[in-house]
Amino acid sequence: MKTIRVLVADDHEVVLEGVRALIERQPDLEVCGLATTGREAVELARKTMPDVVVLDMTMPELSGFDAIRQIRTALPDTEVVVFSAHSSEDIIEEVFEAGAKSYIEKTEASRDLVNAIRLLAEHKPFFTSNASQILFEKFLTGGTKKKDGQLEKKLTPREREIVRLLAQSSSNKEIASILGISIRTVETHRATVMHKLGVRSVAGVVRYAIRQHIVEP
């Protein structure tokens, strides 16, 4: 039986060790690397050439979206399962657009993660019941609209609020306090916004906010 080699990336050591323990209890799986930043995940993937990467969406240095794209570009045979504390239609859609083939909430890990890894090692997608429901509802409502041959990525009201606060120089901690959400949720929204806008810095977000009259210059 072929051993499936897995790289795990998460910026929380407790989560990282928990996932490693879960994987290493399986006779057909082995952990070939651990990463705590998006950039480190990409570099380790290139060095170790894993069958599957288990990747958190919100990490320092490089967003999960960019890490997925870079890993899939450099290693087309390596599959990615996104492992996140958050789920929404926008995030799940963006994850699959970037090249991942599975999206699992951290609360579902003990039930679904091992099965997802095994299926992805055979280049088959794996959908949890929650992700399937979100994608099915997207299908029923007609999916994402097309514009000029590209996917039209509209910001949600919450994402526009994040843009406004970022443009006002608010920190992640301040945004979390203002909106009554966790800092991790702010980080996830921030990564999603920057990906949708195609920018890599807060300065790019500010320019967008000014162009769209979300804030005054």
N, C-alpha and C positions, 0 to 999 in steps of 0.2 A: 504494500500500500504506500503510495506516494505521500510524503509529508508536505503539508501546506505551510509555507513560510509566510509569517505575518509581521508587518511593521505596525507599531501602535504609536499614535501621536496625540498627546493631550497635555495641556499646560498645568494640570493639577496632578501632583504626584500620587495622591490617594487614588484617583481615578485610574491613572496609568498602571499602578501596581495591581489594582483590582481587576482590570482587563487582562493584564498579563497572567494573573493567577487563574482566571477563568479559561483563557486559551490553553495554558500549559497543563490543565487537567485533562485535555483531550489528547488521545494517543496519536491522532493524525495531524495535529497542529503544533507548530513551534513558533516562538517569538524570535525574530531575527534582528530586531532593533527597537529602541524606544526613543521617541523625540518629544521635546517640550515646546518647540516653536515650529511655525510653518516652514521656515527656511531650513531648519534642521531636518524636518520630515522629508523635504525634497532631496536634500543632500544625502541622507541615509538611504533613501529609496534608490538613488542612482548607484550607491556603493553596494548595497545588499541585494538589489533586484528581487524584492519579495513577490509572492504570488498575489497577496492582498494587503492593502494599507487600510487600517482602521484610523480614521482622521476626525478629530474634533474640528468644528467649524470656526471657533473663535480662539485664535492663538496669537502670540506676539510675533512681530517681524514680517509675517506674510499671512494674508487671510486664507481661510480654508478654500475659498473659490479659486484663488490664484494657485494654491498648492495643488489642488486637484488637476488643474489644467497643465501645470508644469510636469507633474508626475505622469500624467497620461500621454503627454507629448514625448517625454523622454523614454517612457517605458510603456508602449502600447499594450503589452501583454499583462501588465500589472493592473488589477482592478482596485477600485476604491469604494469602501463603505463609509459613509459619513455617520458619525456618532455624536449626537448633539442633545443638549438639554432643551432645545426649542424646536417647535414644529409649526410651520405655517405654509400656506399655499405658495407664497412668493419664495420662501427659502427653499422648499423642496423642489420647486420648478427650476430655480437657479442652480441647485446642486446637480440635478440631472443634466441640465444644459452644459455645465462645466465638465461633465464626463464621468461622474460617479454612477454606480449601478444599484446602490442601496442606500437607504436613509433610515437610521434607527435612533429612536429617542433613548436616552440613557436609562430611563425607567423601564425600558423593554429589554435591556441588554441580556439579563440572565436567561430570558426566554428565547430571544431571537438572534443574538449576535453570532453564536457558533454556527447556526444554520445558514446565516447570511454569508459567512466566510467560506463555508464549504461550497455553496452554490456559486459564489463569485469566482472561486478557484476554477470552476468549470465554465466561466464566462457567461453565467446565467444571472439575470437580475433577481433581487430579492426585495419584496415589498412587505412591510408590516401592515397590519389591518388599518392602522391610523393613516399611514402614508397612502395606502390604496384608496381609502375613502376620500382623502383630500384630492388625489389625482382624478378619481372618478367624478367627483363633484365638478372639478375643472372641466372635464370632458362634457358633462351634461350642460354646462353653461356656455359651451362653445369654444372653450380653450382661450389661449392668448391671441389677441388681435394682431394682425400683421400690418406693418407700415413700411413702405419702401423696401419690401423684401426682407426686413429685419423684424425680430420680435420687439414689440412696443413694450418697454419696461416702465410702467407707471409707478410712481411712488405712492404708497398707501398714506392715509392721513397721519398715522403715527410716524412714518418715515419722513414726511414733510416737517413734522414737528422736530424730529431729531436734526434735520438739516438746519432748521431755523435756529435751534439752540447751539449747534456747532458753529454756525456762522456768527453767533454772538459770543464766541470764545468760551462757551461753557465746557467744563471738564466732564468726563464720563460720570464721575461721582455726583456732580451738580445736576446733570441731566437726570440721573437715576432718582435723585431726591425730588426734583421738580415734577417728574412724571409718575412717581410712585412705583418704579420698577427696579429690578436688580441691576447692578453694574454689568453683569454678564449679559443681560438682555439688551442693555444699551450697546455693548460691544458687538453683539450679533446684528442689531439693527444698523449700526454704523458700518459694519463690513458689507452688509447687503446694499445699503445706499451707495457706498463707494463703488461696488461692483456694477450696480445698475447704471450709475452715471459715468462709468469708465474712467474714474479718477483714482489717484493713488495717494492723495494727501488731503488734509482738511482745507488747504488753500483752494483745491479744485472744487470742493463742496461749497466754499464761500462764493467762488465765481458763479457757480450754478445758481445759488440762492439769490445773488444780485440780478442775474439775467432773468430769472423767473419772478422777480419782485417779491420774493419771500422775505427778504430784508432790504433795507435801504442802504445804498453804498455810503 
